[in-house]
C-alpha cells in the first residue's frame, strides 16, 4: 500500500469494519480536497459544512459529504471541469475511482457529484487482510458525495487553511462564524418532520461548547434566500434565539438521536437532549 495512505491510516483507531470504512472514506475526502486544490478550485470556491468542521476544528463525529460554495455567483460554473484533477489525484495513490455527476431532479443552484469505487476492493487495498471485508458485499460501492452552491448567499467570511497529507495543499474555507451561520440555517430551515437530522443538533452543541459566534449578516442572507424571512424582517441576535427556541420545542429527539448514532462513538453525549437543554444553551449564543 502507498506509504502516504499508511501514514494517514495511523491516525485512526480501527476496531471494526465500520471504523475501517469510515477511515477509508475520510482519506478519500482528503485526497479529493488535495486534487481540487491542485486544480485551482479554491480560487473560485470555499469549503464549508460538517466535514470542514471535522477536519479543521476537531468535530468528533464522522461527516459524509464535502460541501462547497462559490465565492461569487456564477451561473456558468461547471463542476465537471475539476473531475479530471480529482481522478488524477486518486490514481496517483493507486486507487481505482471515478467521478460521476449526480443528475438533478429539480432546477437548483446546487451541483453535485460522486467520487465512486468498489468498497471491497479498496478495503483490501488499504488493509491487506482478507478477513476484514467478508461482511462487505462484492458489488457494494463506496461514494464520496461533493456538491457546490453556485449562487451563494452574501456575507460569508473566509480563511486560508493548509493540510500536509496526502501532500501539502491550501484550501479556502468559511471562517468559524460563517460555518456556524450555515449550521444555524440548517437547524432553522430543515423540515424536521420529514427529515430528522440530529447531526445538526450535535454540531450545534459543538459550536456552542467552543463559544463560537455566529456571522449574523450571513445567517440573515441565508434565511432570506430560503424564504424563511423577508428583506423587511428583523434578524438580530434575539430574533435568532427566539426562532431557535421555537424550533427546539418541535423536534422529535428520539429520532434525532437515532440519526446521529452511526456517526459517533459515545452515545451518552446525547443523554441530556431535550427542548429545555437546547433552549438553555441557546441563551449563550453570541454574534460576530
ZICORTA-V774248 format. One record per residue. N is the residue number from 1. D_LAST is the distance of its C-alpha to the last C-alpha in Angstrom with 2 decimals. Layout:
# ZICORTA-V774248
N | D_LAST
N | D_LAST
This chain:
# ZICORTA-V774248
1 | 45.90
2 | 43.69
3 | 42.77
4 | 39.10
5 | 38.86
6 | 40.70
7 | 38.15
8 | 35.24
9 | 37.11
10 | 37.59
11 | 33.96
12 | 34.72
13 | 36.62
14 | 39.04
15 | 40.99
16 | 41.70
17 | 41.99
18 | 38.70
19 | 36.99
20 | 38.86
21 | 37.91
22 | 34.20
23 | 34.52
24 | 36.42
25 | 33.73
26 | 30.91
27 | 33.06
28 | 33.75
29 | 30.05
30 | 29.63
31 | 32.76
32 | 31.48
33 | 28.26
34 | 30.48
35 | 32.79
36 | 30.10
37 | 28.75
38 | 32.31
39 | 32.87
40 | 30.08
41 | 28.03
42 | 24.65
43 | 25.38
44 | 24.70
45 | 22.61
46 | 19.72
47 | 19.91
48 | 17.73
49 | 18.59
50 | 20.24
51 | 22.49
52 | 19.77
53 | 18.10
54 | 21.60
55 | 22.63
56 | 19.75
57 | 17.98
58 | 21.13
59 | 20.98
60 | 24.41
61 | 25.72
62 | 27.48
63 | 25.88
64 | 28.40
65 | 26.95
66 | 25.36
67 | 22.80
68 | 22.06
69 | 20.70
70 | 22.07
71 | 19.91
72 | 21.91
73 | 23.98
74 | 27.55
75 | 30.16
76 | 32.71
77 | 30.82
78 | 33.12
79 | 31.87
80 | 35.50
81 | 35.58
82 | 33.94
83 | 36.28
84 | 38.80
85 | 36.33
86 | 35.36
87 | 39.02
88 | 40.10
89 | 37.58
90 | 38.61
91 | 42.27
92 | 42.01
93 | 41.54
94 | 44.58
95 | 42.74
96 | 44.20
97 | 41.39
98 | 40.84
99 | 38.06
100 | 38.63
101 | 36.84
102 | 35.91
103 | 37.63
104 | 35.60
105 | 36.76
106 | 34.89
107 | 33.51
108 | 29.78
109 | 27.51
110 | 27.34
111 | 29.87
112 | 30.90
113 | 33.32
114 | 34.73
115 | 35.88
116 | 39.00
117 | 41.83
118 | 44.22
119 | 42.78
120 | 46.08
121 | 46.82
122 | 43.56
123 | 43.74
124 | 47.19
125 | 46.01
126 | 43.17
127 | 45.08
128 | 48.80
129 | 49.87
130 | 51.78
131 | 51.22
132 | 47.45
133 | 47.47
134 | 50.38
135 | 48.16
136 | 46.51
137 | 48.45
138 | 49.88
139 | 48.35
140 | 44.84
141 | 42.18
142 | 38.98
143 | 36.21
144 | 32.85
145 | 31.03
146 | 28.59
147 | 27.17
148 | 25.16
149 | 23.48
150 | 25.18
151 | 23.37
152 | 19.67
153 | 17.10
154 | 15.23
155 | 11.73
156 | 11.56
157 | 10.94
158 | 13.72
159 | 15.28
160 | 18.97
161 | 20.48
162 | 24.15
163 | 26.69
164 | 30.24
165 | 31.95
166 | 33.88
167 | 33.77
168 | 31.19
169 | 28.79
170 | 25.44
171 | 22.94
172 | 19.97
173 | 17.27
174 | 13.82
175 | 11.27
176 | 10.15
177 | 6.90
178 | 9.33
179 | 12.09
180 | 10.65
181 | 10.28
182 | 13.89
183 | 15.01
184 | 13.88
185 | 15.69
186 | 18.66
187 | 18.79
188 | 18.76
189 | 21.05
190 | 23.47
191 | 26.90
192 | 27.34
193 | 30.97
194 | 32.16
195 | 29.80
196 | 28.59
197 | 26.19
198 | 25.41
199 | 23.73
200 | 20.61
201 | 20.82
202 | 21.58
203 | 18.54
204 | 16.36
205 | 17.92
206 | 17.36
207 | 13.56
208 | 13.71
209 | 16.27
210 | 14.13
211 | 11.35
212 | 8.96
213 | 5.42
214 | 5.66
215 | 5.27
216 | 6.64
217 | 8.92
218 | 10.32
219 | 11.03
220 | 12.68
221 | 14.67
222 | 15.84
223 | 16.96
224 | 18.79
225 | 20.44
226 | 21.62
227 | 23.06
228 | 21.32
229 | 20.22
230 | 21.46
231 | 20.02
232 | 21.26
233 | 19.41
234 | 16.50
235 | 13.48
236 | 11.29
237 | 9.96
238 | 13.61
239 | 15.01
240 | 13.28
241 | 14.54
242 | 17.89
243 | 18.21
244 | 17.56
245 | 20.05
246 | 22.59
247 | 22.31
248 | 22.88
249 | 26.06
250 | 27.50
251 | 27.28
252 | 30.42
253 | 29.35
254 | 32.69
255 | 32.21
256 | 28.58
257 | 29.89
258 | 32.69
259 | 30.35
260 | 28.54
261 | 31.77
262 | 32.92
263 | 29.74
264 | 29.53
265 | 32.04
266 | 31.38
267 | 31.60
268 | 31.48
269 | 27.68
270 | 27.86
271 | 30.31
272 | 27.95
273 | 26.58
274 | 27.12
275 | 25.50
276 | 25.29
277 | 23.66
278 | 20.82
279 | 20.35
280 | 20.29
281 | 17.68
282 | 15.41
283 | 15.47
284 | 13.25
285 | 10.35
286 | 6.94
287 | 3.76
288 | 0.00
